[in-house]
């Protein structure tokens, strides 16, 4: 990360020649992240007049591990170049704040879309478009030797053109160590995403380890959530969820008891293959891209341009209709954060569970070992 006011690296776009807070006009706050230690802004770059998203993070409130995650996310964005991976355009330090500049995805996350207008889930065609773009991003990351470890609906972002991008690289794990790619990973330091999306082999925390197939399980959970509008296991305690994931059948698509079926046989097959309890039997992201489930988006009369129409009446975020924060410059971050009772944000990208949840995971793992 560059200090404020220094010249950027060649890897940054030429539209951002100076990295300093005064180079951006903050329009309005649209969400929070990182346990509400970060405020997410809709902003405009003064020089290029480009609308962007800015995250202002109070580094004083982060633990050492969280600071390392933040630095890793900014660093990894330099060499990840794919149309379906959400990039950082720039990052810099201003006082005790870390500012990161990202691309605006006008429809927000898939979680936002469901909350705004689809409480019972999206249509199968929209789901196919979203998951196809997400799998292309995962296939790229896996080829590069990374495990994402944070595939949730809050990290599946939909743009104005209907294409989806995968965010949340802060959770990503590099499988290359000293130039050698490890087949299995054994890093169980702390939960890096909300528990319902984690694969069973990650929750087990045993000597068998896990690999990139854990991301495929997360894709299956996302598919069920997109279809029904409800996160699997969300209504359970951590211990109950862990026991069910390790001992019971995985979540599936649920058809209505009467009337025509809502989901195709190909969609059922896709979800079941992703959520197989045995990671060795789960297909890779590259192989899933060839699944018959995606034939419906490859018809001549079909295209990604249909996505904005299919998610109507959810409207994209329009910067022109937002009120400017003010001409006095950016407010101190402390004045925008309520540490006692943080408000419910419009866009919530918080993925790290509280420490109590982490303790509950350890307790649940101990319960499984005893049984």
NUNULUM-731357 format. One line per field, with one value per residue (C-alpha): x, y, z. Coordinates in nm, 3 decimals. Example, Ala and Ser with C-alpha at 12.3 -4.5 7.8 and 13.67 -1.06 7.14 Angstrom:
% residues 2
xx 1.230	1.367
yy -0.450	-0.106
zz 0.780	0.714
END
This chain:
% residues 371
xx 0.000	0.125	0.142	-0.100	0.035	0.299	0.320	0.138	0.285	0.257	-0.002	-0.261	-0.487	-0.364	-0.696	-0.572	-0.237	-0.244	-0.351	-0.489	-0.833	-0.874	-0.869	-1.207	-1.550	-1.742	-2.106	-2.268	-2.209	-2.360	-2.247	-1.991	-1.743	-1.475	-1.688	-1.818	-1.467	-1.490	-1.730	-1.802	-1.863	-1.997	-1.745	-1.629	-1.268	-1.229	-0.974	-1.136	-1.498	-1.523	-1.768	-1.602	-1.649	-1.415	-1.359	-1.227	-1.087	-0.977	-0.655	-0.645	-0.948	-0.806	-0.617	-0.277	-0.436	-0.696	-0.428	-0.243	-0.564	-0.622	-0.265	-0.294	-0.616	-0.458	-0.142	-0.318	-0.535	-0.222	-0.169	-0.527	-0.647	-0.978	-1.305	-1.502	-1.275	-1.354	-1.037	-0.893	-0.813	-0.591	-0.509	-0.332	-0.281	-0.414	-0.324	-0.453	-0.699	-0.655	-0.845	-0.912	-1.071	-1.280	-1.509	-1.875	-2.110	-2.442	-2.671	-2.457	-2.429	-2.664	-2.756	-2.871	-3.077	-3.258	-3.323	-3.453	-3.707	-3.672	-3.733	-3.826	-3.530	-3.435	-3.534	-3.320	-3.205	-3.066	-2.896	-2.730	-2.588	-2.454	-2.300	-2.143	-1.953	-1.859	-1.725	-1.514	-1.359	-1.300	-1.150	-0.904	-0.812	-0.766	-0.540	-0.334	-0.303	-0.546	-0.834	-1.088	-1.245	-1.502	-1.761	-2.085	-2.370	-2.224	-1.918	-2.111	-2.147	-2.369	-2.283	-2.493	-2.424	-2.555	-2.215	-2.108	-1.774	-1.633	-1.503	-1.377	-1.015	-0.921	-1.013	-0.797	-0.521	-0.212	-0.135	0.221	0.479	0.843	0.762	0.590	0.212	0.067	-0.212	-0.375	-0.399	-0.405	-0.457	-0.740	-0.644	-0.993	-1.317	-1.276	-1.636	-1.977	-2.017	-2.304	-2.085	-1.785	-1.723	-1.734	-1.365	-1.278	-1.494	-1.349	-1.003	-0.826	-0.509	-0.684	-0.681	-0.871	-0.810	-0.978	-1.276	-1.395	-1.485	-1.708	-1.908	-1.957	-2.088	-2.349	-2.463	-2.485	-2.696	-2.946	-2.959	-3.011	-3.294	-3.480	-3.376	-3.272	-2.924	-2.901	-2.827	-2.887	-3.156	-2.932	-2.678	-2.313	-2.298	-2.612	-2.490	-2.150	-2.301	-2.543	-2.270	-2.048	-2.310	-2.623	-2.715	-2.618	-2.879	-3.076	-3.324	-3.678	-3.967	-4.323	-4.540	-4.804	-4.806	-4.527	-4.165	-3.980	-3.629	-3.495	-3.329	-3.002	-3.016	-3.072	-2.778	-2.556	-2.632	-2.593	-2.253	-2.127	-2.249	-2.113	-1.981	-1.667	-1.452	-1.285	-1.618	-1.691	-1.610	-1.366	-1.483	-1.359	-1.560	-1.871	-1.864	-1.948	-2.245	-2.577	-2.726	-2.560	-2.702	-2.998	-2.776	-2.613	-2.926	-2.932	-3.224	-3.049	-2.776	-2.635	-2.812	-3.129	-3.012	-3.120	-3.463	-3.493	-3.414	-3.668	-3.804	-3.460	-3.299	-2.928	-2.758	-2.765	-2.488	-2.676	-2.962	-2.741	-2.678	-2.323	-2.181	-2.072	-1.811	-1.614	-1.425	-1.443	-1.559	-1.337	-1.399	-1.467	-1.772	-1.918	-1.874	-2.103	-1.909	-2.182	-2.472	-2.372	-2.666	-2.779	-2.601	-2.747	-2.451	-2.293	-1.969	-1.876	-1.755	-1.562	-1.784	-1.741	-1.503	-1.795	-1.875	-1.514	-1.526	-1.848	-1.672	-1.400	-1.664	-1.857	-1.545	-1.474	-1.830	-1.790	-1.464	-1.626	-1.916
yy 0.000	0.343	0.634	0.919	1.160	0.929	0.830	0.505	0.185	0.112	-0.154	0.106	0.266	0.595	0.753	0.751	0.937	1.061	0.863	1.102	1.157	1.498	1.331	1.173	1.323	1.107	1.092	0.882	0.585	0.265	0.000	-0.135	-0.420	-0.574	-0.593	-0.243	-0.095	0.006	0.244	0.182	0.490	0.566	0.819	1.002	1.043	1.416	1.394	1.123	1.178	0.799	0.666	0.419	0.249	0.346	0.156	0.365	0.135	0.244	0.047	0.120	-0.106	-0.409	-0.698	-0.799	-1.087	-0.855	-0.608	-0.892	-0.994	-0.635	-0.606	-0.946	-0.843	-0.523	-0.705	-0.992	-0.756	-0.642	-0.972	-1.104	-1.000	-1.157	-1.007	-1.195	-1.111	-0.782	-0.569	-0.295	0.010	0.159	0.149	0.399	0.502	0.834	0.888	0.588	0.499	0.258	0.363	0.111	0.208	-0.050	-0.081	0.007	-0.289	-0.111	-0.390	-0.468	-0.824	-1.114	-1.093	-0.733	-0.837	-1.113	-0.885	-0.608	-0.800	-1.179	-1.324	-1.661	-1.682	-1.593	-1.764	-2.054	-1.860	-1.572	-1.820	-1.987	-1.655	-1.563	-1.902	-1.929	-1.603	-1.705	-2.042	-1.871	-1.659	-1.967	-2.164	-1.879	-1.856	-2.233	-2.234	-1.963	-2.181	-2.003	-2.126	-1.847	-1.963	-1.683	-1.768	-1.626	-1.425	-1.110	-1.157	-1.227	-0.879	-0.793	-0.509	-0.285	-0.505	-0.816	-0.978	-1.096	-1.054	-1.242	-1.032	-1.112	-1.190	-1.113	-1.474	-1.619	-1.872	-1.925	-2.295	-2.222	-2.236	-2.168	-2.233	-2.567	-2.609	-2.803	-3.045	-3.000	-2.709	-2.730	-2.367	-2.362	-2.040	-1.885	-1.890	-1.671	-1.668	-1.723	-2.082	-2.198	-2.177	-2.366	-2.717	-3.005	-3.085	-2.728	-2.749	-3.087	-2.934	-3.271	-3.405	-3.476	-3.104	-2.942	-2.812	-2.601	-2.839	-2.664	-2.367	-2.596	-2.684	-2.312	-2.275	-2.542	-2.359	-2.034	-2.210	-2.329	-1.984	-1.815	-2.059	-2.029	-1.691	-1.850	-1.950	-2.321	-2.382	-2.014	-2.093	-2.334	-2.289	-2.337	-2.676	-2.804	-2.688	-2.850	-3.182	-3.183	-3.102	-3.380	-3.651	-3.577	-3.529	-3.196	-2.930	-2.977	-2.791	-2.826	-2.865	-2.752	-3.038	-2.984	-2.847	-2.834	-2.860	-2.532	-2.652	-2.856	-3.195	-3.039	-2.784	-3.061	-3.252	-2.943	-2.873	-3.235	-3.265	-2.947	-3.054	-3.407	-3.493	-3.642	-3.358	-3.605	-3.660	-3.290	-3.169	-2.886	-2.538	-2.595	-2.914	-2.754	-2.490	-2.774	-2.895	-2.925	-2.680	-2.397	-2.492	-2.260	-1.949	-2.043	-2.031	-1.783	-1.593	-1.566	-1.338	-1.179	-0.857	-1.024	-1.025	-0.664	-0.745	-1.072	-0.911	-0.630	-0.453	-0.431	-0.114	-0.040	0.215	0.548	0.787	1.082	1.038	1.026	1.324	1.454	1.414	1.779	2.027	2.028	1.713	1.363	1.340	1.171	0.800	0.792	1.012	0.766	0.449	0.361	0.098	0.032	-0.029	-0.012	0.048	-0.212	-0.116	-0.108	-0.310	-0.530	-0.697	-0.811	-1.170	-1.228	-1.369	-1.232	-1.397	-1.564	-1.750	-1.862	-1.995	-2.176	-2.347	-2.481	-2.603	-2.771	-2.942	-3.078	-3.210	-3.393	-3.555	-3.673	-3.831
zz 0.000	-0.086	0.154	0.081	-0.175	-0.322	-0.685	-0.771	-0.905	-1.277	-1.196	-1.101	-1.366	-1.506	-1.399	-1.037	-1.049	-0.687	-0.383	-0.124	0.035	-0.131	-0.474	-0.405	-0.345	-0.098	-0.204	0.068	0.297	0.160	0.406	0.648	0.679	0.900	1.216	1.144	1.169	0.804	0.631	0.262	0.051	-0.290	-0.422	-0.731	-0.841	-0.904	-1.186	-1.398	-1.284	-1.238	-0.980	-0.742	-0.406	-0.123	0.200	0.490	0.756	1.103	1.144	1.518	1.571	1.387	1.537	1.401	1.208	1.056	0.951	0.779	0.602	0.487	0.356	0.185	0.012	-0.121	-0.228	-0.402	-0.604	-0.790	-0.969	-0.996	-1.340	-1.441	-1.560	-1.293	-0.998	-0.824	-0.831	-0.615	-0.825	-0.557	-0.187	0.035	0.398	0.529	0.893	1.085	0.809	0.521	0.208	-0.069	-0.399	-0.583	-0.879	-0.829	-0.879	-0.916	-0.793	-0.489	-0.367	-0.430	-0.064	-0.122	-0.425	-0.236	0.061	-0.163	-0.369	-0.373	-0.025	-0.176	-0.412	-0.768	-1.089	-1.208	-1.516	-1.309	-1.076	-1.374	-1.496	-1.152	-1.078	-1.425	-1.372	-1.019	-1.133	-1.399	-1.122	-0.905	-1.194	-1.247	-0.877	-0.849	-1.154	-0.985	-0.676	-0.444	-0.227	-0.192	0.137	0.137	-0.130	0.012	-0.138	0.015	-0.205	-0.528	-0.677	-0.975	-1.211	-1.431	-1.736	-1.560	-1.511	-1.167	-0.994	-0.697	-0.409	-0.062	-0.150	0.211	0.296	0.017	0.091	-0.123	-0.174	-0.285	-0.007	-0.098	-0.464	-0.402	-0.427	-0.135	-0.218	0.123	0.364	0.742	0.839	1.092	1.267	1.275	1.077	0.769	0.658	0.809	0.919	0.695	0.384	0.520	0.389	0.640	0.592	0.697	1.008	1.106	1.157	1.139	0.980	0.649	0.570	0.285	-0.066	-0.336	-0.341	-0.024	-0.247	-0.454	-0.143	-0.081	-0.436	-0.360	-0.045	-0.244	-0.509	-0.246	-0.090	-0.427	-0.504	-0.172	-0.037	0.293	0.405	0.494	0.865	0.945	1.204	1.398	1.671	1.578	1.751	1.577	1.238	1.283	1.392	1.098	0.846	0.974	1.028	0.822	0.458	0.297	0.213	-0.108	-0.324	-0.189	-0.433	-0.350	-0.215	-0.484	-0.836	-1.093	-0.993	-0.956	-1.038	-1.327	-1.290	-1.409	-1.126	-0.871	-1.017	-1.004	-0.637	-0.531	-0.700	-0.528	-0.184	-0.188	0.158	0.003	-0.140	-0.378	-0.553	-0.604	-0.956	-1.012	-1.109	-1.465	-1.493	-1.343	-1.617	-1.859	-1.652	-1.843	-1.594	-1.788	-2.127	-2.061	-2.064	-2.395	-2.608	-2.895	-2.743	-2.407	-2.280	-1.967	-2.066	-1.937	-1.575	-1.493	-1.639	-1.447	-1.111	-1.157	-0.946	-0.782	-0.914	-0.953	-0.730	-0.914	-0.804	-0.955	-0.707	-0.396	-0.175	-0.143	0.207	0.220	0.103	0.427	0.326	0.468	0.828	1.087	1.078	1.452	1.400	1.150	1.355	1.643	1.834	2.090	1.854	1.486	1.248	0.999	0.674	0.326	0.200	0.465	0.359	0.710	0.689	1.009	1.284	1.636	1.881	2.058	1.739	1.704	2.060	1.977	1.686	1.914	2.158	1.877	1.743	2.089	2.109	1.779	1.893	2.216	2.028
END
